[in-house]
Amino acid sequence: MRRREFLKRVAVTGAAVVTADSTRRVYGANGRVRLALIGCGGRGTYVASEIDKIDNVEFTAVCDVYGRNAERARQRLGGRARIVKDFRRVMEMKDVDAVLVSTPDHWHAIPAIAALEAGKHVYCEKPIEHTIQEGLAIVAASKKHPELVFLTGTQHRSAPHIMRAAEMVQSGMIGEVHFVSVWNYSNTMPDGIGTVPDSDPPADMDWDFYLGPAPWVPYNAKRHGGTYRSFSDYSSGRVSDYGVHRFDSVHQIMGSDTPTSCYAAAYRYCLGGLGDHPDVMQATYEYPGWIMSYEALELNSFGSMARLTRGLPHHGARPEGKNRPNGMMFVGTRATLIVDRRATELIPEPGEEGRIKPMAMGNDEPTPLHAAHFIRCIREGEKSRADALIGHRGGNICHLANISYKVGRKLNWDAQREVISGDPEASKLMAKKARKPWDMITA
């Protein structure tokens, strides 16, 4: 869709979306940066609060269809920001230079593209897309505006220990790597997110606006807030919530981000409660020269292997337990490298101990580093560590797994053209049909 047509469609209720040229600013190293938070749930408010700690940064607007969330975010950000319910009004604001898009996943693409077209820098939470087609649209919009920063909220990209892991693998330190394992485990048995009846929405929530491009359904308290990812209408499930971080890190560490095929099997075996995502998934991806295996499980929280070094801050692990619920393992011919969000461990192969020393390294949560990186990109022209293309290619991995298990067969991925080869049924699932008037990116 052409830019003018997209803007016209976004502005269906009369919001005047400004052009990029009308808001472009030049920043010094300490220039004032004014932001808007679009989507005021827990994650968005946390990231915004980290950005707000940076000198000479101000949130001038907070936007959410749920008034309670917006007010809570406004207070956490100092109580000065204006509250708006419609993200299109944010695009009109001349005192907004950048936006943080932290809505549910099905609302990422449209506000992100609208912000770019309105001349605003974008930090978009992962996954930046709810479908492969949405990701392609975001990449196209970002390419049209190379003067604007686009940063994907895959904060692993700003973690020093993961940068070091990339150096170790790509330098050949651990030998040749032809197999990578990735896993996300949790135990939400027996009832998952639980079950509550449909009801009227809260008085200060615009439920129809919340649903947006998704199908209309009656209000249910489990369909928003911390449990929305259990529904395919709004999220692609655990593989796009937890998995996308690790897929992006695998791409960073391996220096390769385009698989050639994917085969996934997934079922909802025994998890009760609302939601429609599987409780077990296994996916195998072929990349040029290596294979990646992914596991997601909601029936047990141990993980694919135990912790080897006590005291490291493993993400999501029980404080005194031996579990490792999330992780990545790079199996080299000379050593094995195990990486997660906050720790790295290096285990030499027998016979290599004299040449490769075992190593264990922990790090702080990387979100504050990623937030600071975004502001430096705006002020100082630092290159985005996770631009739209990087974010999209991480998202592709999630969507290919979901498409494969739905059609029940292996998919061949043409990375050059970004199409599923020779499978019309699977190709149709690269997009979703959206409700009007939010069908500007649709099947």
N, C-alpha and C positions, 0 to 999 in steps of 0.2 A: 504494500500500500504506500502511495506517495505521501510525503510529509504533510502537504496541505490537506489531503484527504484525512490523514490520521488526526490532525489537529481539529479538523471540523467535526470528526466523529467524537473525539474526546470532549469537545465543548457542547455537547448536545443539550445541556440545560442553560446555556447562555453564558457560561464562564468564558471570559476573554483570555485565551491562552496567548501569551506574548511570544514574540520571536526571539531566537537566540541572540541576535545582534542587539536587542534592546536592553539586555541585562548583563552583557559581558563586562567584567571588571578586571583590572590589573591589580595584583596583590604584591606587596612587599613581603620580606621575610617575616614581619610581624603584623601584616595587614589584617584588619578585622574581617572575620569570616562569620557570616550570618546564615543560620541553618533552620530547616524545618524538619521535624520528626513526623513521618507519615506511617502510622501504625504504632500505637502506644502500649503494646503489651509488655511483658516482662523483658524479653530479649531487647526489643527496640529501646526501651527506657534505660536499660543497663548500658548499652553501647552509647546512647546519647549522653548519659551521665559521664562516661569516660571522655568523650569528645569535649564535653562542657568544662572539664578540668583544665583544658589547654588554655593558655593565656590568650586574651583578645578573641575569644570565640563566644558566640551567643546564639541561643535558640530563640528565634523571634516568633515561631509558630509551632504548635503541636496539632496534629490532625488525626482524628479517629472517629469511626461511626458510633462508638460507644463513649458517651460523655464521661462516665466514671473513669475509664482508662485515660482519657485525655487530661482530665483534671489531676489525676494522680501523677502523670508524667510532668505536667506543668509545674506542680509543686516541687517535684524532685529536681527540676531544672531551674529552680530559683523563683518561680511564681510570676515571671514577667511575660512569658510567651502568650500570644493570642491563641485561643482555641478555635479551630475550624473543623467542620464535620466532613466537608467535601474537598478532596485532594486537588480538584481543579482550581479551587480558590487560591491554593498555595502557588500555583503556576502564575497567577496574576501578580504576586507580591514582589515588588521591587526591592524589598529589604530581606529577601531570601536569596542567597547565593548558591546554596547547596541543599540537597535533601538526603535524609536517611530513610530509605524505604524498608520498613520492618513489619509489613502486613503479613497475614497468612499468604502462603505461596501462590495461590491463584490470583492474588492481587499484586504480584511483583511487577510483571511486565508492563502493564498499561501506565501506571504512575511513573515508572522508571523512564520509559520512552517519552512520555509527556514532559518530564523534567528536562531531559536532554534537548527536546525541541524548544523548550522555553529558556534555554541557555543556562541551566543550572547543573552543577556538578552532582554526581550521584554516588552514594554508598548504598548498595543494595544487598540485603541479607541473602544468604544462600537458601535454597538454590535460586538463582536469578530467574528461573523459568519453571513453569508448571508443565510445559510440553516442549518438545524439540523445536517446534515451529515458533514458539514464543522466544526461545533463545536465539534463533536465527534473526528474528525481528529486532531484538535488543542489540545484537552485534551490528546489524545494518545501521541502526540509529546511532550507535556510538561511532562507527566509521564516518558517518556524515559530519560528526562534530569532534574532530580530533583535538580541538582546543579545550574540550571539557574532560574532566577526570571522571572515569567510571571505575569504582572499586567494588569487587565482590566481597561479601562478608565471610570469606574463608580465611579466618585469622591465623590458621596454621602457617600461611605464607609469610607471616611476620615473626615466626618463632625461630630463635637462633639455633636451637638444637635440630630443627628440621632442615634449615639451610646447611648445617654441618653434615647432616645425613646425606644430603644431595651431593656434597663434595666427596664424601667417602665412597659413595656408589659410583659416581661418574668418573672419579679418578682411577677406578679399578682397585681401590684399596682392599675391598672384600672379594675380589675376583670377579668372574663373570656371573651376572645375575640373569637367570632365565625363568625364575619362578618367584612370584610375590603373593603373599596371603594377606587378606584383609578381613577383619571380623568386627561385628557389633552384637553383643549379647546383653540381654536383660531378662528379668523374670517378673512378668506382670500377671502371673497366674493367680487365681483361676478366672478372674472376671475382667481383666484388662482395664479399660477406663471405666468400667461399670455401666449401669443402665439407669437412665432417668426418663420419665415420660416427656413428650412434647408439651410445650406450654406457651404462654404469651412471652414475648421478649421483654427485657427490662424497659422501663418507660423512656430511658434516655439512650436507647439503641435503635438505629435504623437497620433493621434486619434485612430488608430488601437490598439495601446498599451493601451490607456485609456480604451477601451472597453474590452480588455483582454478576460476573460472567458465568458463575456456577448455576446449576439447575435450582429452581425454586423448591424449597421444602419447608415444612413448618419449623418454627424455632425449637431448638433443643439445646440445652445448656452445654452439652458435650461437644457441640459442633463449633465452638469458639473457645478462646482462651487456650490453656495449656494442652487441651486434648484434641484440637482441630486436626492434627496430623493423622489421626486414626481414620480419617475419611478421605477417599480418593477424589471427592469433589474439590477439596481444598489443598491437598498435599499428595505427594507420590510415596508417602510412607517412610518407614525407617531407612530404606535405602537412600532416600533423598535428604533425610534429616541428619542422621549420623554418617551414612555412607559417603555422602558427597564431600565432606571434609577430608576423609581418608583417600578417596579417589584423587582429589586435587593434590594431596600430598604425594601420593604415588607418582602422579604425573610430574610433579616438581622434582622428586628424588630420582626418578628414572630418566628424566629429560625426554619423555615421550608421552603424548596425550591423545593418540588416535588409534583405538582398537580396530581390528579388521572383522571381528565376529563376536557374538555373545550368545550363550545359551544359559537360560535360567529355569530352575524348577522352584515352585513356591506353592504353599498351601496354608490354609487356616485349619489346623488340625484340631485344636482343643481349646483355644482361647475364647472365653465368653465375653459378654458385654457388647456395647455398641462398637461400630467401626467395621470396615470391610477390607482391611489389608491383611496379608498373610502373617502367620506367626513364625513361619520357617521359610527361609529363602537361601538358595545356593546358586551362584552365578559364576560362570567361567568365561573369561575374556581372552581372546588372542590378540596380542600386539606383535608388531614386527620383531621377532627375536625373543619374545618372552610371553609368559602366560600369567594372568592374575586370577586368583580364586577369591570370591567374596562370600561370606556367611553372615546372615542376620537371623537372630533367634530371640524370641520373647518368652521362652519357656524355661530358661536357665541362665544364670548370670555369671557362670564361671569364666567363660571365654575359651578361646582356642588353645590357650596354654597358661601355665601358672606364672606368677611373678618370680623372677630369678634373683633380683636384688631388693632387699628389704629397705624401706624408707624412701623410695622414690615416689613422687606424687602422681601416680597413675590415674588417669581421668576416669571417674566413675567407679573406681574400685572401692571395696569395703575397707575401712581404715586398718583393721587388724587381720584381714583375710589374705588369702593367697591368690585371689582371682585377678584376671586381667580381661575385663569385659570388652574393651575396645583396643584395637591395635593393628599394626602393619608389620609384616615380617618379610625381609628381603634376604633371600637365600642365595648367598654367593658361593663360589667354588672354594674360597679361602676363609670365609667367615659368614656368620649370620647376624644381621642387623635388625633389631626389634625396636619399633618406634611407635609412640602414641602422642597424644596431644601435648603432654608435659614431660615426657621422658624418653631416653634412648639407651639401649643396651647393646653392646657389641660382644659377640661370643666367637672366638677363633675356632676353626676346625682343628681337630687333632693333628699335631705336627706343625701347625702354624703359630703356636703360642709364643715362640721365640721371636717371630717377625711381626706379629700383630698382638698388641696388648689388649686384654679385656678392658672394657670401658663402660661406665654407667654415668649418665648425666641427667639431672632434672632441671626443669625450668618453670617459671611462673606462667600463669594463664596469659596467653598472647593477645587477648582482645585489646588491652590498653595500648600495646605497641601498634596494632593495626589501626586503631583510631587515630593515633598521632601521625601515622604514615599518611592517612587520608588528608589531614590538614597540611602536611608538608607538600603533598602532591599539588594541592590547590595553591599554596603560597609560593613554593620554591620550584615547582615544575619537576619534582621527583617522579620518576616513572612508576605508574601503578603496578604493584606486584601481582594483582589479580584483576586484570582488565575484563572487559565484556567477553572477549573470545575465550580467555582462560576459564571464566565462570561458566560459560556455555559448554565448553568441552568437558568440564567436570560434571555438569548436569546431564549431558548426553549419556554418561555411563549408567546413571540411575534409570533413565527412561528406557534405555535398551533392555535392561533387566526386566522391567515391568512389562514391556511389550512382548518380550520373548516368552515369559511364563504365561501370559494371557493367550498367545496364539499356540503355545505348546511346541515350539521348535527353535532351532538355531537360526539366528539372524546374521546375515552377511552385511557388514557396514562399509559403505563407500565413503571414506572420510573426506576425500577430495570434493565430492559433490554433496556430502552430508545427506545421503539417502540410504534407505535399506534396499539392497539390491534384490530384484527378482521376487518380491513378496508384496503384492498389492494390499493384501489384508493387513499385514503388519504396518505397511507404510501409512495406512489411514490412521493408525494410532499415534502417529507423530504429532497430531493436532487434536484438539477437542472442539466440539461445537459449543459455542458460547451463547448465552442469552442476550437478546437485544436490550439496550443499545450498546452493550459491551462486546460486540462481535467484530471489532476491528482487527483482532488477531484470532482467527478461528478456522475451523476445518472447512 
